[in-house]
Amino acid sequence: MHDDNSPRLPTEHTQPGETRAERDVATDVVQRILARAGTAVQDGDTTHSRFDGDQLDLAERSALRRVQGLSTELDDVTEVEYRQLRLERVVLVGLYTRGSAQEAEVSLRELAALAETAGSQVLDGLLQRRATPDPGTYLGSGKASELADIVQQVGADTVIVDGELGPSQRRALEDIIKIKVIDRTALILDIFAQHAKSREGKAQVELAQLEYLLPRLRGWGESMSRQAGGQVGSAGAGMGSRGPGETKIELDRRRIRTRMAKLRREIAAMKPAREAKRSSRRKNAVPAVAIVGYTNAGKSSLLNALTGAGVLVQNALFATLDPTVRRTKTPDGRVYTLADTVGFVRHLPHQLVEAFRSTLEETADADIIVHVVDGAHPDPAGQIAAVRTVLADIDGVSDIPEIIVVNKADIAPPEAIAQIRSMERDVWAVSAHTGAGIEELLGHIADILPAPGVEIHLTVPYHRGDLLSRMHAEGEIDELRHTEQGTFVAGRVPEDLAADLHRVAIDGE
């Protein structure tokens, strides 16, 4: 970075199709973003409430920092080799073709938060307005040269583009600026790879990474043409095994395809166990509530506030990747489940949506969707639209009742909450940090949960206390009294429980 630790301003000349006023606006946007305190989100470090528990996973997560001192200069390495190197010092690049500078700032600020969540240090940025992205270099040759100057002056080792680059665009940019270039999709995939903990989550992320990587393989220096015999790497290959063989990049492609096929088989093999758990909950008539929302909207904090689950809460993007399901009860004693799901983001990579489709199917089985919105975010309406874009790809979700929960109401501008109320029907403002509005939300969820549908009036033998326990958990009891023959109950229960009760019921009342 510069000796005076100040961000470098873009050069004074304008590019074709960019006015001086637009260049000044872009410069101001970048300055505001770089003036942040260096945190993953605008409002500072993670703060926990009394609902969050011991947060035992947080120390492990905090220890997952980037390795310093690894170079990503493009010197005779293949994509498979350098994708394992660490992002360290980055320059951001944004390009907007329509909309306002404020919308472009929200997107670039989110890119900065993504980069910092990945463990990078944001050094500088460049923002440009163009009618359309340049098909060759995405930015155009003039801006690409300007970017190369910025990279050289601040000593960055990676450039992150706020968009999805085609393979040829990325190659052209890398050839000009001489360091590694990644796009928004690759950055999100990298964060997912760091944070996934379960076996299934790791397999899903790796599959998404490989699907993204395969069409973008390239090499530098001699690696494009370096060849090895067909038995390269085998012990004692020796005479008779040396020949033209495959280039290093061809080997990479073949290994990637083989690995992808294996991952798909592994994920398919995990599906029956997950479906068995869902089937068990449906069989026992346990209603399900799915918590969805934009990344860092406070879904995990809300789950902790609603159930005391104590799941990881971190002021960073994509802190939660592995779904958490917790049981809780309505005020009248009915059991239901709450599931914390992976957060969404604008332009969520389609590879991730496909890889995590099995996880997202948990949402389709829910009886209620609790859609959490960050009331303190500059564009909460944009967050709602981005989440619904992803949910629209999941069959059956559109028919499920949806509650809009505006979280962080303690710090959200009142006009932002009022705007959401004017746009949506079922809106509840809460603060998972202070607990404000939580009791009212729990009562509302209880009111709209599906009620048991079969009326019963019967006597249960005393030795079948298990059925009475199920009635308390799954049904609604209007009357309960003890008689000589057993316990007389009246109320409503699910169909399968009603059948079990009628099989053992004692004649009489």
N, C-alpha and C positions, 0 to 999 in steps of 0.2 A: 504494500500500500504506500501512499505518499508519505513523505517525511512529516508533513503537517497533519497527517491522519484525516485529511478532508477528502471527500469523494471527488473524483475527477469529473469535470463538466464536459459534455460532448463538445466537439469542435464547432466553430462558428458557421461553417458553410452548410447550406441546406442541400437536400437531395432532391432529385426530380420528383415532382408531385407532392413535395412537402414545403409548406410555407414557413416563413420565419416565425410567425405566431405559433404554429403547430410545434416547431422545434423548441420554442421557449416553454410551451406547456409541458412537453415531454421532459424537458430538463427539470422543471419544477416538480413533476411527479416523482422522478427518480430521486431527487434530493430529499423529498419528504419521506420516501420509503427508506432511504439509507440513514435518515436521522433517527430511526427507531432505536430502542435501547438494546437491540441485539437479541431479543427474545423471540420465541417461536410464534407468538401472537401479540397483538397490540397492547394488551392490558397487563403484561408482566408475567412473573413466574407463577407456578402452580400454587394455589391456596386450597387447603382442604377444610372441610366442615366436620362437625361432630358425627355426621352420617357415614363418613368414608372409612372408618375403621383404621386398622394398623397400616394399611398400604404396604404390605410386605414385598410386593413385586416391584415397588418403585425404585429401591436401591439397585436391583438387578437391571432395570431399564435405564437408570441414570448412568450405570457403568458402561453401557453400550455406546461408546463414543468412537469417533473415527480415529484410525491409526494415522499418526502424523508422519511426514517425511517420505511418503510414497509418491513417486512422480507419475503423472498421466500423460506425459509428452509422447507423441505418436512416433515411436522409433522402433520399427521392426517388431511389432507385436500384433497379435490377432485380436479380434473383438472378444473372443472367449477369454483371452488372457487379461485384457485391460478392464473388462467389466467387473473383475474381482478387486480392482484397485479402489482406493477410497477417495470419495469426493472431499476436497479440502477447502480451497479458496476459489470462490466462484464469482462470475459476472452474469447478471441476468439480462435477458433480451426479451422485450415485449413488442408486439406489432398488433395494432388494431385497425381494422378496415372499416368498421362502422361503430356507432355508439359514441358516447361522450368520453372525454378524458377521465372523468370520475370513474366510469365503469372500467376503463383500462387500468386505473390505479388500483381498484379493488382486486382485479385479476393479478396484477404484478405483485401487489402486497401479499396475496395468497401464495404466489410462487416463492417469494422470499421466505414465508413461513414454512413452506414445504422443504425448501433447501435447508433451513436451520433445523427442522425436525430430522432431516437426514444426517445432521451432524456437520454441516458445512458453515463456512464463514462467508457472508455476502460482502463483497468488496465494492462493487460498482454495478451500474445498470445502464441500459440503453433502451429507450422507448421510441417507436416510430409509428407514424400514421401513413398508411399506403392504401391505395384503392384496392389492390389485390397483392398477396404475397408473390415475391419473385419466384418463378418456377425453377430457376437455377440455384440461387443462393438464399432464398427465402426473404432476405433483407434487401437484396440488390447489391451490386458490386461496390458502390460508394459506401454504404453503411457497413458492409462487411469489412472493408478496409479500415473504417473508423473503429469498428469493434476490435480489429487486430491491434490497433494502436492502444486502445484502452487496456486490453489484456496484457500487453507488453509493459505498460506503465505501472499497473497495479500488481503485477506478478501473479496473476490467476493461473490455475491449472485446469479449470473446467468452465465451459460456458453452458448455461441452461436457458433454453428457448421456451417461452411461454406459448406453446402450441405443439402440434404434432408435425415433425419433419418427415418428409419422404427420404428414402435411402440416398437418393442422388443429391438432395439438398444438404443433407448432413455431411456427405463426403465433400461437397463443394466448400462448405463453410470450414471444415477441418483443414482442407488444403490451403485455405487463405489464412486462417488464424493460427494454425500449427499446434493447437492443443485439442483436447477432447471436447466434443460437443454432444450434449444429450438434450432431449426434449422433455416436456412436462410428463408425458407418459412414462418414460424411462425413470424419471425421478420418483413418481408415485410407486412404481413397481419396486424400486430400491427400498423405499420406506416400508412397504409391505414385507419385503424379504427380511428386514431387520426385526420387525415386530411380531411376526407370526411365531406362535409357540407350539400349537398343537401339531400332531403329525399330519392331519388333513390340511390344516392351514398352510403348513410349509409346502406340501405337495401342490396345492392349488396355486400358490404364489410362484413356485418354480416353473410350473407349466405355463403360466401367463408370461413370465419372463422369456422363456424359450420361444413361445409363439411370437412374441414381439421381436426377438433377436434374429430369428432365422432369416427373414428377408433382408436384414440389415447387416449381414456379415461382411466384413471387409478386412483387408490386411494392409500393412505399411512396410515400406522397405522391401526386403527380399521375401517376405512371408507369402506374398501372393503366388510366387512361382516356386517356392521351396518344395521339393518333392522327397518322398521317402518310399522305400520298397513296401510291397504289399503286406509284409509281416513286421513292419516297424514296431519296435517296442517289445517284440517277443524275445524271450531269453534264447540266446544262441541261434538267432535266425540264420546267419552265415550264408554260405554259397547256395545259389539256386533260389534265394528269396529276394535278391536285389533286382529291382526293375524300376520302370518309371513310376509305378505306384500312384498315389494321390497327392495333390498339393495339400499343404497344411490346411487351407481354408475348406477344401473338399472333405477332409477328415472331420473338421469341425461340424460341417453340415450333417454328415452322416451320423456322427455321435449325438448331435442334438435331436435328430429325428428318432433315433433309437431311444433316447432318454424320454422324449415326449410320449412315445408309445407306452413305455413302462409306467410313467406317471398317470396316464389316463387309465391304465388297468388298476393301479393302486387306488385312485380316487373312486373308480367304479366299485371296487371291492369294499370300500368304506361305506358306501351308500346304504346297504341293508341294515347295518347297525344303527345308523341315524334314523332311518325310516321306522325301525322297530321301536325306538324311543318315542317317536311321534305317535306311532300306532298305539303304544301303551297308554299315552296320555289321552288319546281320543277314546280308547276303550273304557277308560276310567272316567270319561266325561269331565276331564279337567279343562276348564276354559283357558285359552291362551291369549296373552297380550304381547304384541311385538313392539319394541321401542325402536324407531327408525329416525333418521335425521342426518343433517349435514355433519361432516367431521368437526369435532371440537365444539359442538352445540351444547354438550353437557349431558349426553345420554347416560353415561356410566354414573355420573353424579346423581342423576335423577333415579336410576335404579337403586343406588345406595340409599337415597332418601326415602324411597318407597318401600324397600325391603330390608335395609341394613345389610346388603350383600357384601360390602367391603371390597368391591372389585377395584382394579387399578384406575385411578383418576390422574390424568396428567394434562397440563396446559400445552398440548402439542397436537398436531394433526395426526389422525390415524393412530391414536394411542390404543384403541381397542380393535383387534382383528378377529380374535377367537370369540364366538358368541358365548354369552353367559346366560343360563336359564336358572331362575330362582322361583321357589314357591312362596306364596304369601296368601293372606286371607282377607276377605271382605269384612266390614264391620259386623255383619251378621254370621260370620264363621265359614262362608263358602271358600274353598281352596281354588286358586287359579295360578297360572305361571306367568312370569314376566321375563322376556328374552331381550337382552342387550345385543344389538347387531352391529356389524361393521358400518362405519360412517361413509357417507357419499361426498362427492366433490364435483365441481364443474368439470365437464369433459373427462369423467371417469373412464379410464382405458377400457375399451370393449373386451380386451383380453381378460381383464380382471372380472368384469361382469360375467363373462362366460365361465371362467374358472371357479368363481364363487357362487355360481347359480345354485348349486346344491345347498349352500349355506343360506342363500337368500330365500330359498323355498320355505324356510321356517316362517317367513313373513306371510306366505300364501296360506299357511295353515292356521293363522291367528284368527281369533274372534273379534279382536279390536286392534287397530294400529294407533299407537301413540307417536305422533310425528313431532319431534322436538326441534324447536327453532331457536337460534341464538338471538335474543332480543337486542343485544348490544352490538350485533354485527351491522356494518354499514348498509348491507343489502339483504335483509331477511327474506324479502319476496323472491329474490334470485335464488336463495338457498332452497326455499320451498319448491320452486320450479325445477331445480337441478335434481332434488330427491325424487320428485314425481316422474321425471324423465326416466330414471332407472327403474322405479317401481312399475312403470307402464309395461316393461318387458317381462314381467313375471305374471304368469297366468293366474287369474282369480283374485288378484289384489284389489282391483277396482271395485269389487262388490263388498269389501270389508269396511265397516264403520271406522272413520278416522277422527281422532281428536288432535287438534293442533295445540301443542303445549309450548308457550313462549317462555323459555328458561332465561335465567339471569335478569329477572324482572327488577331486582334490587338495583341494578346499574343500567337498565335499558331506558332509553328516552321514552317518556309517556306517549309521544306522538308516533313512535315506531309500533308500540303495542296497539294504539288506536288504528293505525293503518292496517295491521294484520286483522284486527277485529272487523274492519270494514270489508275485507277481501274474503274472509273465511267464515264458516258457520259456527263450528264448535271450537271455540278458542278459550284456553285457560292460561292465565299468567301465573307463573310460579318462580320461586328461587330455590334451587336444590342446595344452595350454599347456606341460606338462612332458614330454610324450611317453610317460608311463606307460601301459602296456597297449596301445600302438599296434601293436607287433610281433605280439603275440598276436592282436589283431583281424585284422590282415592275413593271418595264417596261417589263421584260421578262415574268412575270406572265400574264400581259395584252396581250402579243403577242400570248401566247399559250392557253389562255382561249377560249372555244368554241364560235365561232362567230354566230350571228343570221343568219338564212338561207333563209328567204323569202324576195325577192326584192319587194319594193313598190314604186309607184309614184301616189300620190293621195292628195286630198284636205280635210282637217279635219275641220268641223264646229268650229267656235270660242267658242261655249258653251261646247265643249268637250276637254277642257284643260287637263282633267285627262289622256286622251289618249296620248296627246303630252308629258306629264310628264313621262308616261311609256316608250315612245319612247326614251326619253333622258336617262332613267335609264337602259333599257333593249336592246336597239337597237343601230345601227350605222347610223348616219344621214349624208348624203352627201350634201343635199341641203334643205334649209328651207327659205320660203319667204311668206309674207302676201299678200293676194289677197282680192277682195271684198267679195267673198263667204266664205273664211276661210283661213287656213294656209296650204300652199302647202309644202309637205315633200317628199323627195326621199331618199331611203337608204335600210337598211336591218333590219328585226325584226324577233322575234320568231314566230312560226306558230300560237299560240293562240292569240297573239297580232295582227298579220296580219288579222286574221278572224274578230276580233273586229273592226279594222280600216275599213275594206271593208264594214262592215255593216252600218257604218255611213258616209262613204265617199261621197262627193258631186261630181256629174258628171261634167266633164269639162276638167280638166287637168290631 
